[in-house]
């Protein structure tokens, strides 16, 4: 179907404020993949081709014990062990490699204090079950937990000096679900209080928060009780009223496919829900707003993803196809737009994206790249998001028959203009095309060069090319070379020179489809 057409009007005299770049944060579980050959290569790709300002990078498993070789959803560092007399032995070799790589590639660590080291687990039965559940328990000795954090932070200061004052530290991950925490609610509050006391004893200006809540049907009670504790409760560490917090964090996912793994059986059509993400965010904000003492505290959605289950893909449940296609960048654009409109208190929106080892081509995981580190559409989406500047123009959209949203910014130095235009609908099987006309009013330039980028089912979409090729399991050298060329972000059509007439620029005879991201650069060449 083709509709009659929509108009997108940008008023270049109406500046509506600053665009908050909330998307500048990524995360992943497999902390040891930060220094593999592919991991280091991907960090360099992101530094050199994607990010234009420092990004935060968040990991689980900074304290976890193991063999220091990540597997999907797992990782370890062996930062803490004890000798035969129970004395601590600290080893920072793995964490040094990780943070060195991050800082070298323009990333800022977002450090979780988790999970419980083997030698701090309290019961032998929990140690015997360590790989499955033992790491989910509180420490056997809170003084040793304090000493671990203090020693860790002192080491970070020795190695990175005052850079760590720009880092964030978070107490655990999703302590409201037994997938990550098998202590009680009170145990988590105690862990939080002692962690804050340990960190702030080194430098009160270091930033720490939590609870990294997994939003679900019962999470509201946990969040409310936690905020009540830190504002009015007795601090387990200091015995005073209240506990310091520098940010409040929670998580939201657009879908929990059921089943996550179908074992070869057919599954029903499911897709992520933008409404679910909006509702989760509003619900948590409503609870946070009950506590006026916290009105100036930043809010982080430090896991904000289309789906639950980073390790699962299309061979587990075909609905994970959304992670391979143009759907992923259009959904992230929609999440950015909606979250920005909900509250100015939200400062960070973390996408769980990196790469996976031991997977097939286009497995359908939440990753920037597939095998050979070939760029998925979502990576090119981030390239476009990063072209946006700070100052925003007012936009009006009329007569659209498909969902359309847009963000327009400009460069204050040369008045170059950027327009991000996207259409997203939850159902990934639904396709509709719409003709559009874009009008820039009050544009006080004489000549401009217009560059147009497009990500959709046919453009800047390496997955579509793989399908056309017959979905080969492996690539020969010629195929790989073709893919490496095709993966690069390309213009939709050649740059076009326009002369501005009556302070107006009109771009017509264009089309946009559902699940697409278009980006226009209006370059001042006066």
C-alpha positions in Angstrom: 0.0 0.0 0.0 1.1 3.6 -0.7 -0.5 6.4 1.2 -1.2 9.9 0.0 1.7 11.4 1.8 3.0 13.0 4.9 4.7 16.3 5.5 7.5 16.8 8.0 8.1 20.5 8.7 11.2 21.7 10.6 11.2 25.3 11.8 14.9 26.4 11.8 14.1 29.5 13.9 12.4 27.6 16.7 15.1 26.0 18.9 13.4 23.9 21.6 16.4 23.1 23.7 19.2 20.6 24.0 19.0 17.0 22.8 20.2 14.7 25.6 22.3 11.9 24.1 20.9 9.2 26.4 21.9 6.3 24.0 25.6 6.6 24.6 25.9 3.5 26.7 26.3 -0.2 25.9 26.6 -3.3 28.0 27.2 -7.1 27.9 27.6 -10.0 30.3 30.7 -11.6 28.9 33.3 -9.4 30.5 36.3 -11.5 29.2 35.4 -10.8 25.6 36.6 -7.3 26.2 40.1 -8.4 25.4 39.7 -11.2 22.9 40.9 -10.5 19.3 37.4 -10.0 18.1 36.4 -7.9 21.2 39.4 -5.6 20.8 38.7 -5.2 17.1 35.0 -4.4 17.8 36.0 -1.8 20.4 38.3 -0.1 17.8 35.5 -0.2 15.2 33.1 1.5 17.6 35.8 4.1 18.5 36.8 4.8 14.9 33.5 4.5 13.0 30.6 5.1 15.4 31.1 7.0 18.6 31.8 10.8 18.6 31.8 11.3 22.3 32.7 8.9 25.2 30.3 6.0 25.7 29.7 4.2 29.0 30.2 0.4 28.9 28.6 -1.8 31.6 29.4 -5.4 32.4 28.4 -8.1 34.9 31.0 -10.3 36.5 33.7 -7.9 37.7 34.0 -9.9 40.9 32.9 -13.4 39.7 35.2 -16.4 40.2 35.8 -18.9 37.4 38.3 -19.8 34.6 38.4 -16.2 33.2 37.1 -17.4 29.8 33.7 -16.0 29.0 30.9 -18.0 27.6 27.4 -16.6 26.6 26.0 -14.8 29.7 29.0 -15.7 31.8 32.4 -14.3 32.8 34.9 -14.1 35.6 38.0 -12.3 36.8 39.2 -14.0 40.0 39.8 -10.7 41.6 39.5 -12.2 45.0 40.7 -15.5 46.6 41.8 -16.4 50.1 44.8 -18.4 51.3 44.6 -21.3 53.7 44.3 -19.0 56.6 41.5 -16.9 55.2 43.6 -14.0 54.2 42.6 -12.2 51.0 44.6 -12.4 47.8 43.8 -9.8 45.2 44.5 -10.2 41.5 43.7 -7.3 39.1 45.3 -8.7 36.0 42.0 -9.5 34.1 40.3 -6.3 35.1 43.3 -4.2 34.1 43.1 -5.7 30.6 39.4 -4.9 30.5 39.6 -1.3 31.6 42.8 -0.6 29.7 40.9 -1.6 26.5 37.9 0.5 27.3 39.8 3.7 28.1 42.0 3.2 25.0 38.8 3.2 22.8 37.0 6.2 24.3 34.7 4.2 26.7 34.0 5.0 30.3 33.6 1.9 32.6 30.3 1.4 34.3 31.3 -1.0 37.0 28.9 -3.4 38.7 30.0 -4.8 42.1 29.1 -8.4 41.3 29.0 -11.3 41.5 30.1 -12.9 44.8 33.6 -14.3 44.7 33.9 -18.0 45.4 35.9 -17.5 48.6 33.3 -15.0 50.0 30.4 -17.3 49.6 29.3 -18.3 53.1 28.4 -22.0 53.0 30.3 -24.9 51.6 27.0 -26.2 50.0 26.8 -22.9 48.1 30.4 -23.2 47.0 29.7 -26.7 45.7 26.9 -25.1 43.6 28.9 -22.0 42.8 28.7 -22.1 39.0 24.9 -22.4 39.0 23.8 -20.5 42.1 26.6 -19.9 44.6 27.6 -16.5 43.1 24.1 -15.2 43.9 24.5 -15.1 47.7 25.5 -12.3 50.1 29.1 -12.3 51.4 30.1 -14.4 54.4 31.9 -11.4 56.0 30.9 -7.8 55.3 34.3 -6.5 56.5 35.9 -8.6 53.8 33.4 -7.2 51.3 34.3 -3.7 52.4 38.0 -4.5 52.1 37.5 -5.9 48.6 35.8 -2.8 47.3 38.3 -0.4 49.0 41.3 -2.4 47.7 39.7 -2.4 44.2 39.1 1.3 44.2 42.6 2.1 45.5 44.0 0.0 42.7 41.9 1.9 40.1 43.2 5.2 41.5 46.8 4.0 41.2 46.3 2.8 37.6 43.8 5.4 36.2 44.1 8.3 38.7 41.2 10.8 38.6 39.6 9.3 35.5 37.6 7.0 37.7 35.8 10.0 39.1 33.9 9.9 35.8 33.0 6.3 36.2 29.8 4.9 37.6 29.6 2.1 40.2 26.5 0.0 40.7 25.6 -2.5 43.5 24.7 -5.8 41.9 22.4 -6.6 39.0 18.6 -7.3 39.2 18.5 -8.3 42.9 14.8 -8.6 42.8 14.8 -11.8 40.8 16.4 -15.1 41.8 18.2 -15.4 38.4 20.7 -13.0 40.0 20.1 -12.8 43.8 19.3 -15.5 46.3 19.6 -13.3 49.4 16.6 -11.6 50.9 15.5 -8.0 50.3 17.2 -7.0 53.6 20.4 -8.7 52.5 20.5 -6.6 49.4 19.9 -3.4 51.4 22.8 -4.4 53.6 25.0 -5.2 50.6 24.1 -1.8 49.2 24.8 0.1 52.4 28.2 -1.5 53.0 29.2 -1.0 49.3 28.4 2.7 49.5 30.3 3.0 52.7 33.3 1.3 51.2 33.4 3.4 48.1 32.7 6.7 49.7 35.4 6.1 52.3 37.9 6.3 49.5 36.4 9.4 47.9 32.9 10.7 48.7 32.7 12.2 45.1 32.7 8.7 43.5 29.3 7.9 42.0 27.3 4.8 43.1 23.8 3.7 42.7 21.3 0.9 42.1 19.3 -1.2 42.4 19.5 -2.2 38.7 15.9 -3.5 39.0 14.4 -6.0 36.6 11.0 -4.5 36.0 8.2 -7.1 36.3 4.8 -7.6 37.9 6.2 -7.5 41.5 9.2 -5.2 41.1 7.3 -2.1 42.1 7.2 -3.2 45.8 11.0 -3.9 45.7 11.8 -0.5 44.3 9.5 1.3 46.7 11.0 -0.6 49.7 14.5 0.1 48.5 13.9 3.8 48.1 12.2 3.9 51.5 15.3 2.3 53.0 17.9 4.7 51.5 15.8 7.7 52.4 14.4 6.9 55.8 15.8 3.5 56.9 18.6 2.6 59.2 21.9 2.2 57.3 23.3 -1.2 58.0 26.9 0.0 57.8 26.7 3.4 59.6 23.6 2.8 61.8 22.5 6.3 60.8 19.3 7.3 58.8 19.6 6.9 55.1 22.2 5.9 52.5 23.8 7.9 49.7 22.7 7.3 46.2 23.9 9.1 43.0 21.6 7.4 40.5 18.6 5.1 40.5 18.6 2.3 37.9 16.2 -0.1 36.5 15.8 -2.3 33.4 13.1 -2.8 30.8 12.7 -5.2 27.9 10.3 -5.1 25.0 9.6 -8.9 24.9 10.0 -12.1 26.8 9.5 -14.7 24.0 7.8 -17.8 25.2 9.5 -20.2 24.9 12.9 -18.7 24.7 14.0 -22.0 23.2 11.5 -24.0 21.2 13.6 -27.2 20.6 12.5 -27.3 17.0 8.8 -26.8 17.6 6.8 -24.1 15.9 6.2 -20.9 17.9 3.6 -18.2 17.7 4.4 -14.8 16.2 5.6 -12.5 19.0 7.3 -9.2 18.8 8.8 -6.6 21.1 6.5 -3.9 22.5 7.3 -0.2 22.7 4.3 0.2 24.9 5.7 -2.2 27.4 9.0 -0.2 27.6 7.0 3.0 28.0 4.8 1.5 30.7 7.7 0.0 32.6 9.5 3.4 32.6 6.4 5.4 33.6 5.6 2.9 36.4 9.1 3.1 37.9 9.2 6.9 37.6 5.9 7.1 39.4 7.4 5.2 42.3 10.6 7.2 42.3 8.6 10.5 42.3 7.0 9.5 45.6 10.3 10.4 47.3 10.9 14.2 47.1 14.3 13.7 48.7 15.4 12.0 45.5 14.1 14.7 43.1 17.6 15.7 42.0 18.9 12.1 41.5 19.5 11.0 37.9 17.7 7.9 36.6 19.4 5.3 34.4 17.7 2.7 32.3 20.9 0.7 32.2 19.4 -2.2 30.3 16.9 -1.2 27.7 16.4 -3.8 25.0 13.9 -5.2 22.5 14.1 -8.7 24.1 15.1 -10.7 27.1 17.8 -13.3 26.5 21.1 -12.1 24.9 22.2 -15.7 24.3 19.2 -16.7 22.3 18.7 -16.4 18.6 16.6 -17.5 15.6 17.5 -21.2 16.0 16.0 -21.0 19.5 12.9 -19.0 18.6 12.4 -17.5 15.1 11.0 -14.3 16.6 14.6 -13.3 17.4 14.9 -12.4 13.7 14.3 -8.8 14.9 17.9 -8.6 16.1 19.2 -9.3 12.6 17.2 -6.8 10.6 16.3 -3.1 10.1 13.8 -3.6 13.0 16.5 -3.3 15.6 17.7 0.3 14.7 14.2 1.5 14.1 13.1 0.2 17.6 16.1 1.8 19.3 15.3 5.1 17.6 11.7 4.7 18.8 12.9 4.0 22.3 15.1 7.0 22.4 12.3 9.3 21.2 9.8 8.0 23.7 12.1 7.9 26.7 13.3 11.4 26.0 9.6 12.5 26.0 8.8 10.8 29.3 11.2 12.6 31.7 14.2 14.9 31.7 15.5 13.0 34.7 16.5 10.0 32.6 20.2 10.5 31.7 21.2 7.1 30.3 19.7 4.3 28.2 21.9 1.3 27.9 21.7 -1.1 24.9 22.9 -4.6 25.7 25.0 -5.0 22.5 28.5 -6.4 21.8 29.3 -9.7 20.0 29.0 -13.4 20.6 31.6 -16.2 20.2 30.7 -19.7 18.9 27.6 -18.6 17.0 26.5 -19.0 13.4 26.2 -16.3 10.8 23.2 -14.0 11.7 22.4 -16.1 14.8 20.0 -13.3 15.9 21.6 -12.4 19.2 21.6 -8.9 20.6 24.9 -7.9 19.0 26.5 -5.1 16.9 28.1 -7.7 14.6 27.7 -11.2 13.3 30.6 -13.6 12.6 33.7 -12.1 11.0 32.7 -8.9 12.9 30.4 -8.0 10.0 28.2 -5.0 10.8 24.5 -5.6 11.5 22.0 -2.9 10.7 21.9 -1.8 14.3 25.6 -0.7 14.2 24.8 1.5 11.2 21.9 2.8 13.2 24.2 4.0 15.9 26.4 5.7 13.3 23.3 7.8 12.3 22.3 8.5 15.9 25.8 9.8 16.6 25.6 12.3 13.8 22.9 14.2 15.8 24.1 17.4 17.5 22.8 19.1 20.7 20.5 22.0 19.8 17.1 20.9 18.6 14.6 22.4 16.2 10.8 22.1 16.5 9.2 19.6 14.1 5.6 19.1 13.0 4.4 15.9 11.3 1.1 15.9 9.5 -1.0 13.5 7.3 1.0 10.4 8.1 -0.7 7.1 7.8 2.2 5.1 9.3 3.9 6.0 12.6 6.5 8.7 12.0 8.8 10.4 14.5 11.8 12.7 13.9 14.6 14.6 15.7 16.3 17.5 14.1 19.4 19.2 15.4 22.0 21.7 14.2 25.6 22.6 14.6 26.0 26.0 16.2 29.4 26.6 14.5 28.4 26.2 10.9 24.7 25.7 11.0 24.8 22.3 9.4 21.4 20.6 10.1 20.6 17.0 10.8 17.3 15.2 10.6 16.7 11.7 12.0 13.4 10.4 10.6 12.1 6.9 11.5 9.0 4.7 11.4 8.6 1.8 13.8 5.7 -0.5 14.4 5.9 -3.4 16.8 4.8 -6.1 14.4 7.9 -7.0 12.4 5.8 -8.7 9.7 3.8 -5.5 8.8 5.1 -3.5 5.9 3.7 -0.2 4.6 5.2 2.5 2.5 4.5 6.2 2.6 5.4 9.1 0.4 6.8 12.1 2.3 7.7 15.7 1.8 10.3 17.4 4.1 10.1 21.2 4.5 12.8 23.2 6.3 11.4 26.7 7.0 13.4 29.8 8.0 16.6 28.3 6.8 18.9 31.4 6.4 21.5 29.9 4.1 22.1 30.3 0.4 23.4 26.9 -0.8 23.3 23.5 0.9 24.5 20.0 0.1 22.0 17.3 1.1 23.1 13.9 2.0 20.5 11.1 2.6 21.1 7.8 4.3 18.6 5.1 4.7 18.4 1.8 6.7 15.5 -0.4 5.6 14.9 -3.9 4.2 16.9 -3.0 1.1 19.5 -0.4 2.2 22.4 -0.6 4.5 21.2 -4.0 5.5 23.8 -6.8 5.3 21.3 -9.4 6.5 19.1 -8.9 3.4 22.2 -9.4 1.2 23.0 -12.7 3.1 19.4 -13.9 2.5 19.7 -13.0 -1.2 22.9 -15.0 -1.3 21.1 -18.1 -0.1 22.1 -17.9 3.6 25.6 -19.6 3.3 26.9 -21.0 6.6 30.4 -19.8 5.8 31.8 -17.2 3.5 34.7 -17.7 1.0 37.3 -14.9 0.6 35.4 -13.3 -2.2 32.1 -13.3 -0.4 33.7 -12.0 2.7 35.3 -9.1 0.8 31.9 -8.3 -0.8 30.2 -8.3 2.6 33.0 -6.1 4.2 32.3 -3.6 1.4 28.6 -3.8 1.7 28.5 -3.4 5.5 29.7 0.2 5.3 27.1 2.9 5.8 26.3 4.2 2.3 24.3 7.2 1.0 20.9 6.4 -0.4 21.6 8.6 -3.4 24.4 11.0 -4.4 24.7 14.3 -2.5 22.5 16.9 -4.0 23.2 20.7 -4.2 20.2 23.0 -3.5 19.8 26.7 -3.7 17.6 28.0 -0.8 14.5 29.8 -2.1 12.6 32.2 0.2 14.4 30.8 3.3 12.9 27.4 2.5 14.3 24.0 1.5 11.8 21.4 0.2 12.7 17.7 -0.2 9.8 15.9 -2.0 9.1 12.8 -4.0 10.5 10.6 -1.2 9.3 7.5 0.5 9.7 5.9 3.9 8.6 2.5 5.0 7.8 0.9 8.4 10.9 -0.4 10.2 13.2 2.2 8.6 15.6 4.9 9.6 16.3 7.8 7.3 18.9 10.5 8.0 19.5 13.8 6.3 22.5 16.0 6.6 22.0 19.5 5.4 25.5 20.9 4.9 26.0 24.7 4.7 28.4 25.4 1.8 28.2 29.2 1.9 
